[in-house]
Amino acid sequence: MRSFRKKVFLSYVILLLVFLGLMFPSVTNSVQQIVFRSMNDCADELIHELVIAKNDEELVQVLKDHKSQLFYRVGILDNERRLLYDSHTKRLLGTPFFPLQFVTHPEIEEALQSGTGYSEEYSHLLGQKLVYVAKRFDFHGQPYVIRLAFPFQYIQDLRDGFTIGFLFFGSLVLILFSALASIVLNHFSSPIRAITGAIRDYKEGNLDTLPNISLKTSPHDEFTHLAKTLNSLSQRVRLEIESVTRERNEKEAILESLSEGVIAVDNQFLVSYANKTALTFLELDHHVIGKPLPDELNPKYQRLLEQCCQRKTLIVDEMEIRRANDRLYLNVVATPREYGGGALLVLHDKSIYHRMLEMRKAFIANASHELKTPITVIRGFAETFHDNTDLPKETIQEVTHRIVDNCRRMTSIIKNLLTLADIENLPSFRVLSHNVIEIIHGCVTTIQSIWTEAEITVIYDRQEMFDVEVDDSLIEMAITNLLDNAVKYSEGKPCIEVIVSKNESWVMVEVKDHGIGIPECDLENIFQRFYRVNKVHSTRLGGSGLGLSIVETIINKHLGKIEVRSSLGHGTTFTIFLPIKLADRLRALEIS
């Protein structure tokens, strides 16, 4: 209601401004007309006295006789446009004034032609702007002109006085009308204010239900009937809302608890609902509600929805979504809705089965390949011994050395495979608080005992405490593997830097070398089991292709993450992120 009263008041102000805007030119014209008519009437009265004069001298004498009664400047010109008399000129100029001098002015020319002339000019003689009115009259058969002048400043003052009066009057009217309107509006709007005040708490969310509305008005008043009607509707709406809300919450709770993604579209194929699982699968947010599914996801979604609506039947298909780091395999079911049109899209994640199948295939193939090579070598040398019992001693030593190397390689592969199987499950009782700096120093000592020429520098803030909850033996294995790789793939004297830092949630361990680097095309595959960037180089150094896979598995089991940056010819940096508080999270996962 305050807003309504403001609108009414603003309407009055606008009307006043419009009135004043129209008033100013009207006042100006009115004042000019009043002055013009007054001067014209005065000229007519003088002419009435002048026409009875017998000659010019008597004519001038008549003007002089009326001089004391005039408040205008008055002059008279004969038929030859000579100034016979001026009430101010001779007094101001004195002797230089000649009554017979010739003069010409616009108002005089206009008066001679049309009978009456008007102009506004600046008088250098009087030093101010004047309003001139000239009028022609016949004097003994000749056209004479009487000319009156009035100070323009007086007209301006008169105009300002009128304006101030109108402004004061308009303001007074505005105030009176505003006060009267406020009283009337306050009287008629008080029941409406009572109604809005009663439901304000519900509108602002302070109440869960609409309150009853009671008015202090007559029982037969229209507002009382309105309040009763609103109370009745409010009760019915409250019951309907409670029923709909309860039903909707139950359905949403069921849909949100599903491991399948559910998307509902209307008959315009705009998304009307999507549960959290579906949004997670498609990497969307709630802003998609009310919009079509983005085309960049997969055009197949739209085709499935359209086909199921056209055929009025259920359609099943499979889809693959490529993400930045992995792929998502979905079993998609599209079904038309019975009421209201549109369709439902149900997404079931089959990625784990695809990944398990691919991992199983890759693992069997890689393990078979890795074990097949040393077995083939050993078998070949054994057959050589069997077929040639009289081999030279040097040959026998070389062959047995290769057999032992391949046996060690098989042992290393089997040991790493057993290690991977062992760290698949990380129980919380093995997770204790350890100082990561001490673990790193242990790793450095181990590596330098094998690679004596390696120079490893540990950089960290000695004022900080780098305690983390980890299985220290597994983290030591992961860091040792990274240091071992950094030394192996360095050219010349290995110079390794281990940089440790932390924030509120993570302890970061960077292992930085200045070696040969890793091609960019291989970076996304280096954590796969049995993957080698340079197979010849890895075989020569005794690598099995499982080291980085073991590192990633260890970090993942600690709910951390590992990142890699590399530049060919400049070196590689592996960064491990370890959560500071891990035991509680692992126990929660075990319980769930």
C-alpha positions as CSV (number, residue, x, y, z in Angstrom):
1,M,0.0,0.0,0.0
2,R,2.9,2.4,0.6
3,S,3.9,1.7,-3.0
4,F,0.4,2.5,-4.1
5,R,0.4,5.8,-2.1
6,K,3.7,6.7,-3.6
7,K,2.3,6.1,-7.1
8,V,-0.6,8.4,-6.3
9,F,1.7,11.1,-5.0
10,L,4.0,10.8,-7.9
11,S,1.0,11.1,-10.2
12,Y,0.1,14.4,-8.6
13,V,3.7,15.6,-8.9
14,I,3.8,14.7,-12.6
15,L,0.5,16.4,-13.2
16,L,1.8,19.5,-11.4
17,L,5.0,19.5,-13.4
18,V,2.9,19.1,-16.6
19,F,0.7,21.9,-15.5
20,L,3.7,24.1,-14.7
21,G,5.3,23.2,-18.0
22,L,2.2,24.3,-19.9
23,M,1.8,27.3,-17.6
24,F,5.1,29.0,-18.3
25,P,4.6,29.8,-22.0
26,S,0.9,30.6,-21.2
27,V,2.0,33.1,-18.5
28,T,4.5,34.7,-20.9
29,N,1.9,35.1,-23.6
30,S,-0.7,36.3,-21.2
31,V,1.5,39.0,-19.7
32,Q,2.6,40.2,-23.1
33,Q,-1.1,40.4,-24.2
34,I,-2.0,42.3,-21.1
35,V,0.8,44.8,-21.6
36,F,0.0,45.1,-25.3
37,R,-3.7,45.7,-24.7
38,S,-3.0,48.2,-22.0
39,M,-0.5,50.1,-24.2
40,N,-3.0,49.9,-27.2
41,D,-5.8,51.2,-25.0
42,C,-3.6,54.0,-23.8
43,A,-2.7,54.9,-27.4
44,D,-6.4,54.9,-28.4
45,E,-7.2,57.4,-25.5
46,L,-4.3,59.7,-26.5
47,I,-5.3,59.5,-30.2
48,H,-8.8,60.5,-29.2
49,E,-7.4,63.7,-27.5
50,L,-4.9,64.4,-30.3
51,V,-7.2,64.4,-33.3
52,I,-8.9,67.5,-32.1
53,A,-5.7,69.5,-32.2
54,K,-5.4,72.1,-35.0
55,N,-1.8,71.8,-35.9
56,D,1.5,70.1,-34.9
57,E,2.3,72.6,-32.2
58,E,-1.0,72.0,-30.5
59,L,-0.6,68.3,-31.0
60,V,2.7,68.3,-29.1
61,Q,1.2,70.6,-26.4
62,V,-1.6,68.0,-25.9
63,L,1.0,65.3,-25.3
64,K,2.8,67.5,-22.9
65,D,-0.4,68.3,-21.0
66,H,-1.0,64.5,-20.5
67,K,2.6,63.7,-19.7
68,S,2.0,63.7,-15.9
69,Q,-0.8,61.1,-16.4
70,L,1.3,58.6,-18.4
71,F,3.6,55.9,-17.1
72,Y,4.7,55.0,-20.7
73,R,7.3,56.7,-22.8
74,V,5.4,58.4,-25.6
75,G,6.5,59.8,-28.9
76,I,4.7,61.1,-32.0
77,L,5.8,61.1,-35.7
78,D,4.3,63.1,-38.6
79,N,3.4,61.9,-42.1
80,E,7.1,62.3,-43.1
81,R,8.3,60.1,-40.3
82,R,9.8,63.0,-38.4
83,L,9.8,62.8,-34.7
84,L,7.8,65.7,-33.4
85,Y,7.9,64.9,-29.8
86,D,9.4,62.2,-27.3
87,S,8.7,62.3,-23.6
88,H,12.2,61.2,-22.6
89,T,14.6,61.9,-25.5
90,K,14.9,65.7,-25.1
91,R,15.2,65.5,-21.4
92,L,18.1,63.0,-21.7
93,L,19.9,64.4,-24.7
94,G,19.4,68.1,-24.0
95,T,20.5,70.5,-26.8
96,P,21.6,67.8,-29.3
97,F,18.0,66.8,-29.7
98,F,16.4,68.2,-32.9
99,P,12.6,67.7,-33.0
100,L,12.7,67.4,-36.8
101,Q,15.3,64.6,-37.0
102,F,14.3,61.5,-39.1
103,V,13.8,58.2,-37.3
104,T,12.8,54.7,-38.3
105,H,11.9,51.6,-36.3
106,P,10.2,48.2,-37.1
107,E,7.1,48.9,-35.1
108,I,6.7,52.2,-36.9
109,E,7.0,50.5,-40.3
110,E,4.5,47.9,-39.2
111,A,2.0,50.6,-37.9
112,L,2.2,52.5,-41.1
113,Q,1.4,49.4,-43.1
114,S,-1.2,47.6,-40.9
115,G,-2.2,50.2,-38.4
116,T,-0.6,48.7,-35.3
117,G,3.1,47.7,-34.7
118,Y,4.9,45.8,-31.9
119,S,8.6,45.1,-31.2
120,E,11.0,44.5,-28.4
121,E,14.3,46.4,-28.7
122,Y,17.2,47.5,-26.6
123,S,17.4,51.3,-26.1
124,H,20.9,52.6,-26.0
125,L,19.6,55.9,-24.8
126,L,17.8,54.5,-21.7
127,G,20.2,51.6,-21.3
128,Q,17.6,48.9,-21.1
129,K,15.3,46.7,-23.2
130,L,11.9,48.2,-24.0
131,V,8.6,47.0,-25.4
132,Y,7.3,49.3,-28.2
133,V,3.7,49.7,-29.5
134,A,3.1,52.1,-32.4
135,K,-0.3,53.1,-33.8
136,R,-1.3,55.0,-36.9
137,F,-4.0,57.6,-36.8
138,D,-5.2,60.3,-39.3
139,F,-4.5,63.9,-38.5
140,H,-6.0,66.4,-40.9
141,G,-5.9,63.8,-43.6
142,Q,-2.3,62.8,-43.1
143,P,-1.0,59.5,-41.4
144,Y,0.6,60.2,-38.1
145,V,2.1,57.6,-35.7
146,I,2.0,57.6,-31.9
147,R,4.6,55.4,-30.3
148,L,4.6,54.1,-26.7
149,A,7.4,52.3,-24.8
150,F,7.4,50.3,-21.6
151,P,10.4,48.7,-19.8
152,F,10.8,45.0,-20.6
153,Q,12.1,44.4,-17.0
154,Y,8.7,45.3,-15.6
155,I,7.1,42.7,-17.9
156,Q,9.6,40.2,-16.7
157,D,8.9,41.0,-13.1
158,L,5.2,40.7,-13.7
159,R,5.7,37.3,-15.4
160,D,7.9,36.1,-12.5
161,G,5.2,37.2,-10.0
162,F,2.5,35.3,-11.9
163,T,4.8,32.2,-12.1
164,I,5.5,32.3,-8.4
165,G,1.8,32.6,-7.7
166,F,0.9,29.7,-9.9
167,L,3.7,27.6,-8.4
168,F,2.6,28.4,-4.9
169,F,-1.0,27.7,-5.8
170,G,-0.1,24.4,-7.5
171,S,2.0,23.2,-4.6
172,L,-0.8,24.1,-2.2
173,V,-3.3,22.1,-4.3
174,L,-0.8,19.2,-4.5
175,I,-0.4,19.1,-0.8
176,L,-4.1,19.3,-0.1
177,F,-5.0,16.6,-2.7
178,S,-2.2,14.4,-1.4
179,A,-3.4,14.7,2.2
180,L,-7.0,14.1,1.2
181,A,-5.9,11.1,-1.0
182,S,-3.8,9.7,1.8
183,I,-6.7,9.9,4.3
184,V,-9.1,8.2,1.8
185,L,-6.6,5.5,0.8
186,N,-5.6,4.8,4.4
187,H,-9.2,4.3,5.3
188,F,-10.0,2.0,2.3
189,S,-6.7,0.2,2.4
190,S,-6.5,-0.7,6.1
191,P,-8.4,-4.1,5.5
192,I,-6.0,-4.9,2.7
193,R,-3.0,-4.1,4.9
194,A,-4.4,-6.3,7.6
195,I,-4.7,-9.2,5.0
196,T,-1.2,-8.7,3.6
197,G,0.2,-8.3,7.2
198,A,-1.4,-11.6,8.2
199,I,0.2,-13.6,5.4
200,R,3.5,-11.8,5.4
201,D,5.2,-14.3,7.7
202,Y,4.1,-17.1,5.4
203,K,5.4,-15.3,2.4
204,E,8.8,-14.7,4.1
205,G,9.0,-18.4,5.1
206,N,8.6,-17.9,8.8
207,L,5.4,-20.0,8.8
208,D,4.8,-23.3,7.1
209,T,1.0,-22.8,6.8
210,L,-1.2,-19.8,5.9
211,P,-2.6,-18.2,9.0
212,N,-6.3,-17.3,9.5
213,I,-7.2,-13.7,8.5
214,S,-9.3,-11.7,11.0
215,L,-10.5,-8.1,10.3
216,K,-12.0,-5.5,12.6
217,T,-14.7,-4.5,10.2
218,S,-18.4,-5.0,9.9
219,P,-19.6,-8.6,9.4
220,H,-21.4,-7.5,6.3
221,D,-18.4,-5.6,4.9
222,E,-17.0,-6.8,1.5
223,F,-13.5,-7.1,3.0
224,T,-14.8,-9.4,5.7
225,H,-16.3,-11.7,3.0
226,L,-13.0,-11.6,1.2
227,A,-11.1,-12.6,4.3
228,K,-13.5,-15.5,4.9
229,T,-13.1,-16.6,1.3
230,L,-9.3,-16.4,1.6
231,N,-9.4,-18.4,4.8
232,S,-11.4,-21.1,3.2
233,L,-9.2,-21.3,0.1
234,S,-6.1,-21.2,2.3
235,Q,-7.3,-24.3,4.2
236,R,-8.0,-26.2,1.0
237,V,-4.7,-25.1,-0.6
238,R,-2.9,-26.1,2.6
239,L,-4.3,-29.6,2.5
240,E,-3.5,-29.9,-1.2
241,I,0.0,-28.6,-0.8
242,E,0.7,-31.0,2.1
243,S,-0.5,-33.9,0.1
244,V,1.4,-32.9,-3.1
245,T,4.6,-32.1,-1.1
246,R,4.5,-35.4,0.7
247,E,4.0,-37.3,-2.5
248,R,6.6,-35.3,-4.3
249,N,9.2,-35.7,-1.5
250,E,8.6,-39.5,-1.4
251,K,9.1,-39.8,-5.2
252,E,12.2,-37.5,-5.2
253,A,13.7,-39.4,-2.3
254,I,13.2,-42.7,-4.2
255,L,14.6,-41.2,-7.5
256,E,17.6,-39.6,-5.7
257,S,18.5,-42.8,-3.9
258,L,18.7,-44.7,-7.2
259,S,22.2,-45.6,-8.6
260,E,20.7,-45.2,-12.0
261,G,20.3,-41.8,-13.6
262,V,16.8,-40.6,-14.4
263,I,15.9,-37.7,-16.7
264,A,12.4,-36.6,-17.6
265,V,11.6,-34.4,-20.6
266,D,8.3,-32.8,-21.6
267,N,6.6,-32.9,-24.9
268,Q,8.9,-30.2,-26.2
269,F,11.9,-32.3,-25.1
270,L,12.9,-29.8,-22.4
271,V,14.3,-31.3,-19.2
272,S,11.7,-31.2,-16.4
273,Y,13.6,-33.4,-13.9
274,A,17.0,-34.9,-13.5
275,N,18.3,-36.7,-10.4
276,K,21.8,-36.3,-9.0
277,T,23.1,-39.5,-10.5
278,A,22.1,-38.4,-14.0
279,L,23.6,-35.0,-13.6
280,T,26.8,-36.6,-12.4
281,F,26.9,-39.1,-15.3
282,L,26.4,-36.3,-17.9
283,E,28.5,-33.7,-16.0
284,L,25.6,-31.2,-15.9
285,D,24.1,-29.1,-13.1
286,H,20.6,-28.0,-12.2
287,H,20.6,-25.2,-14.7
288,V,19.7,-27.8,-17.4
289,I,16.2,-27.9,-15.9
290,G,13.9,-26.2,-18.4
291,K,16.3,-26.6,-21.3
292,P,17.0,-29.3,-23.9
293,L,19.8,-31.7,-23.4
294,P,23.0,-30.2,-24.8
295,D,23.8,-31.5,-28.2
296,E,27.5,-31.8,-27.4
297,L,26.7,-34.7,-24.9
298,N,25.6,-37.2,-27.5
299,P,23.0,-36.5,-30.3
300,K,21.8,-40.1,-29.8
301,Y,20.0,-39.1,-26.6
302,Q,17.7,-36.8,-28.6
303,R,17.1,-39.5,-31.2
304,L,16.2,-42.1,-28.6
305,L,13.7,-39.7,-26.9
306,E,12.1,-38.8,-30.2
307,Q,11.8,-42.4,-31.4
308,C,10.3,-43.7,-28.2
309,C,7.7,-40.9,-28.3
310,Q,6.9,-41.6,-31.9
311,R,6.7,-45.4,-31.5
312,K,5.1,-45.2,-28.0
313,T,7.3,-48.0,-26.9
314,L,10.5,-48.6,-24.8
315,I,13.9,-48.4,-26.5
316,V,17.1,-49.8,-25.1
317,D,20.6,-48.8,-26.3
318,E,24.2,-48.5,-25.1
319,M,26.3,-45.3,-25.2
320,E,29.9,-44.3,-24.5
321,I,30.8,-40.9,-23.0
322,R,34.3,-39.7,-23.4
323,R,35.6,-37.7,-20.5
324,A,38.9,-35.9,-19.8
325,N,40.4,-38.8,-17.9
326,D,38.2,-41.8,-18.6
327,R,35.2,-43.2,-20.5
328,L,31.7,-43.8,-19.2
329,Y,29.7,-46.8,-20.6
330,L,25.9,-46.4,-20.1
331,N,23.0,-48.7,-20.7
332,V,20.3,-46.3,-21.8
333,V,16.5,-47.0,-21.6
334,A,14.1,-44.5,-23.2
335,T,10.4,-44.8,-22.4
336,P,7.4,-42.6,-23.2
337,R,5.4,-41.1,-20.3
338,E,1.7,-42.0,-20.1
339,Y,0.4,-38.7,-18.9
340,G,1.3,-35.2,-20.1
341,G,3.5,-36.3,-22.9
342,G,7.3,-36.4,-22.9
343,A,9.6,-39.3,-22.1
344,L,11.9,-40.7,-19.4
345,L,15.6,-41.5,-19.9
346,V,17.1,-44.1,-17.5
347,L,20.9,-44.3,-17.5
348,H,22.7,-47.3,-15.9
349,D,26.4,-47.2,-15.5
350,K,28.1,-50.3,-16.9
351,S,31.6,-48.7,-16.9
352,I,32.9,-50.9,-14.1
353,Y,32.1,-54.0,-16.1
354,H,33.7,-52.7,-19.2
355,R,36.8,-51.6,-17.2
356,M,37.1,-54.9,-15.4
357,L,36.8,-56.7,-18.7
358,E,39.3,-54.5,-20.4
359,M,41.7,-54.7,-17.4
360,R,41.3,-58.5,-17.3
361,K,42.1,-58.8,-21.0
362,A,45.0,-56.4,-20.8
363,F,46.4,-57.9,-17.7
364,I,46.2,-61.5,-19.0
365,A,47.7,-60.4,-22.3
366,N,50.5,-58.3,-20.8
367,A,51.3,-60.8,-18.0
368,S,51.4,-63.6,-20.5
369,H,53.7,-61.5,-22.8
370,E,56.0,-60.4,-20.0
371,L,56.3,-64.0,-18.6
372,K,56.5,-65.6,-22.0
373,T,59.7,-63.7,-22.9
374,P,61.9,-64.9,-20.1
375,I,60.4,-68.4,-20.2
376,T,61.2,-68.6,-23.9
377,V,64.8,-67.4,-23.3
378,I,65.3,-70.0,-20.4
379,R,63.8,-72.8,-22.5
380,G,66.1,-71.9,-25.4
381,F,69.2,-72.0,-23.3
382,A,68.1,-75.2,-21.6
383,E,67.6,-76.8,-25.0
384,T,71.1,-75.6,-26.0
385,F,72.6,-77.3,-22.9
386,H,70.6,-80.4,-23.7
387,D,71.8,-80.6,-27.3
388,N,75.3,-79.5,-26.7
389,T,76.9,-81.0,-23.6
390,D,80.4,-80.1,-24.6
391,L,80.1,-76.4,-24.8
392,P,83.1,-74.2,-23.8
393,K,83.2,-73.0,-20.2
394,E,82.9,-69.3,-21.3
395,T,79.8,-70.1,-23.3
396,I,78.3,-72.0,-20.3
397,Q,79.0,-69.1,-18.0
398,E,77.4,-66.6,-20.4
399,V,74.3,-68.8,-20.9
400,T,73.8,-69.5,-17.2
401,H,74.2,-65.8,-16.5
402,R,71.4,-65.0,-19.0
403,I,69.2,-67.8,-17.5
404,V,69.7,-66.3,-14.0
405,D,68.9,-62.7,-15.3
406,N,65.6,-63.9,-16.8
407,C,64.7,-65.9,-13.7
408,R,65.3,-62.7,-11.7
409,R,63.1,-60.8,-14.2
410,M,60.3,-63.3,-13.8
411,T,60.7,-63.1,-10.0
412,S,60.4,-59.3,-10.2
413,I,57.3,-59.5,-12.4
414,I,55.6,-62.0,-10.1
415,K,56.6,-60.0,-7.0
416,N,55.2,-56.8,-8.5
417,L,52.0,-58.6,-9.5
418,L,51.6,-59.9,-5.9
419,T,52.3,-56.4,-4.6
420,L,49.5,-55.0,-6.8
421,A,47.1,-57.7,-5.5
422,D,48.2,-57.0,-1.9
423,I,47.6,-53.3,-2.0
424,E,44.1,-53.5,-3.6
425,N,42.7,-53.5,0.0
426,L,44.1,-51.0,2.5
427,P,42.6,-51.6,6.0
428,S,42.4,-48.6,8.3
429,F,44.4,-50.3,11.1
430,R,47.6,-50.1,9.0
431,V,47.1,-46.3,8.6
432,L,49.1,-44.4,11.3
433,S,50.5,-40.9,11.6
434,H,54.0,-40.6,10.1
435,N,56.4,-37.8,9.2
436,V,56.6,-37.8,5.5
437,I,60.1,-36.2,5.7
438,E,61.4,-39.2,7.6
439,I,59.9,-41.6,5.0
440,I,61.5,-39.6,2.1
441,H,64.9,-39.6,3.8
442,G,64.6,-43.4,4.1
443,C,63.8,-43.7,0.4
444,V,66.8,-41.4,-0.5
445,T,69.2,-43.6,1.6
446,T,67.9,-46.7,-0.2
447,I,68.3,-45.2,-3.7
448,Q,71.8,-43.8,-2.9
449,S,73.0,-47.2,-1.7
450,I,72.1,-48.6,-5.1
451,W,73.0,-45.6,-7.3
452,T,75.9,-44.0,-5.4
453,E,76.5,-41.3,-8.1
454,A,72.9,-40.0,-7.7
455,E,72.6,-36.5,-6.1
456,I,69.2,-36.2,-4.4
457,T,68.1,-32.9,-2.6
458,V,65.1,-32.8,-0.3
459,I,63.6,-29.3,-0.1
460,Y,61.0,-28.4,2.6
461,D,60.1,-25.7,5.2
462,R,61.8,-26.8,8.4
463,Q,59.3,-24.8,10.4
464,E,56.4,-26.9,9.2
465,M,55.2,-30.3,10.4
466,F,54.5,-32.8,7.6
467,D,52.6,-35.5,9.5
468,V,50.2,-37.6,7.4
469,E,48.1,-40.7,8.1
470,V,49.5,-43.4,5.8
471,D,50.8,-46.9,5.6
472,D,54.4,-46.0,5.7
473,S,55.8,-49.1,4.0
474,L,53.5,-48.5,0.9
475,I,54.3,-44.8,0.7
476,E,58.0,-45.6,1.0
477,M,57.6,-48.1,-1.9
478,A,55.8,-45.5,-4.1
479,I,58.4,-42.7,-3.5
480,T,61.3,-45.2,-3.9
481,N,59.9,-46.3,-7.3
482,L,59.6,-42.6,-8.4
483,L,63.2,-41.9,-7.3
484,D,64.5,-45.1,-9.0
485,N,62.8,-44.1,-12.3
486,A,64.2,-40.6,-11.9
487,V,67.7,-41.9,-11.6
488,K,67.4,-44.5,-14.4
489,Y,66.1,-42.0,-16.9
490,S,68.6,-39.3,-16.2
491,E,71.5,-38.7,-18.6
492,G,74.9,-38.2,-17.0
493,K,75.0,-37.6,-13.3
494,P,71.5,-37.9,-11.9
495,C,70.3,-34.7,-10.0
496,I,67.0,-35.2,-8.3
497,E,64.9,-32.7,-6.3
498,V,62.3,-33.8,-3.8
499,I,60.1,-30.7,-2.9
500,V,57.6,-31.1,0.0
501,S,54.9,-28.6,0.8
502,K,51.4,-28.5,2.3
503,N,48.1,-26.8,2.6
504,E,45.0,-27.3,4.8
505,S,44.1,-30.6,3.2
506,W,47.1,-32.0,1.4
507,V,50.8,-32.7,1.7
508,M,52.4,-32.4,-1.7
509,V,55.6,-34.4,-2.6
510,E,57.2,-33.4,-5.9
511,V,59.9,-35.7,-7.4
512,K,61.7,-33.7,-10.1
513,D,64.5,-34.9,-12.4
514,H,66.4,-33.4,-15.3
515,G,66.4,-36.5,-17.5
516,I,65.2,-37.4,-21.0
517,G,61.5,-36.6,-20.3
518,I,58.3,-38.3,-21.6
519,P,56.6,-37.6,-24.9
520,E,53.3,-35.8,-24.5
521,C,51.4,-38.6,-26.3
522,D,52.5,-41.1,-23.7
523,L,51.7,-39.2,-20.6
524,E,48.1,-40.4,-20.3
525,N,49.2,-44.1,-20.5
526,I,52.3,-44.3,-18.3
527,F,50.2,-45.5,-15.3
528,Q,48.8,-48.5,-17.2
529,R,50.2,-51.9,-16.2
530,F,53.0,-53.2,-18.4
531,Y,53.1,-49.9,-20.4
532,R,56.5,-48.7,-21.4
533,V,57.5,-45.5,-23.2
534,N,60.7,-46.9,-24.6
535,K,60.7,-50.7,-24.5
536,V,64.3,-51.1,-25.5
537,H,65.5,-48.7,-22.8
538,S,63.2,-50.1,-20.2
539,T,64.3,-53.7,-20.9
540,R,67.9,-52.7,-20.7
541,L,67.3,-51.1,-17.3
542,G,65.3,-54.1,-16.0
543,G,61.9,-52.5,-16.0
544,S,58.7,-54.6,-15.9
545,G,56.2,-51.8,-16.7
546,L,54.5,-52.2,-13.4
547,G,56.4,-49.6,-11.3
548,L,54.2,-46.5,-12.0
549,S,51.0,-48.7,-11.9
550,I,52.0,-49.7,-8.3
551,V,52.7,-46.1,-7.4
552,E,49.3,-44.9,-8.7
553,T,47.5,-47.8,-6.9
554,I,49.2,-47.0,-3.6
555,I,48.3,-43.3,-3.9
556,N,44.7,-44.1,-4.9
557,K,44.3,-46.4,-2.0
558,H,45.4,-43.6,0.3
559,L,42.6,-41.4,-1.3
560,G,45.2,-39.2,-2.8
561,K,46.1,-38.3,-6.4
562,I,49.3,-38.2,-8.6
563,E,50.0,-35.8,-11.4
564,V,52.8,-35.7,-14.0
565,R,54.4,-32.9,-16.0
566,S,57.2,-33.6,-18.5
567,S,59.2,-32.0,-21.3
568,L,61.4,-33.9,-23.7
569,G,65.0,-33.3,-23.0
570,H,64.3,-31.2,-19.9
571,G,63.0,-33.8,-17.4
572,T,59.9,-35.0,-15.6
573,T,58.1,-34.0,-12.4
574,F,55.7,-36.4,-10.5
575,T,53.6,-34.7,-7.8
576,I,51.9,-36.9,-5.1
577,F,49.0,-35.4,-3.1
578,L,48.5,-37.2,0.3
579,P,45.4,-36.3,2.5
580,I,46.5,-35.2,6.0
581,K,43.5,-36.9,7.7
582,L,42.9,-40.4,6.1
583,A,42.1,-42.9,8.9
584,D,38.6,-41.5,9.5
585,R,37.7,-41.5,5.8
586,L,39.0,-45.1,5.4
587,R,36.9,-46.2,8.4
588,A,33.8,-44.5,6.9
589,L,34.4,-46.3,3.6
590,E,34.8,-49.7,5.4
591,I,31.6,-49.2,7.3
592,S,29.7,-48.2,4.1
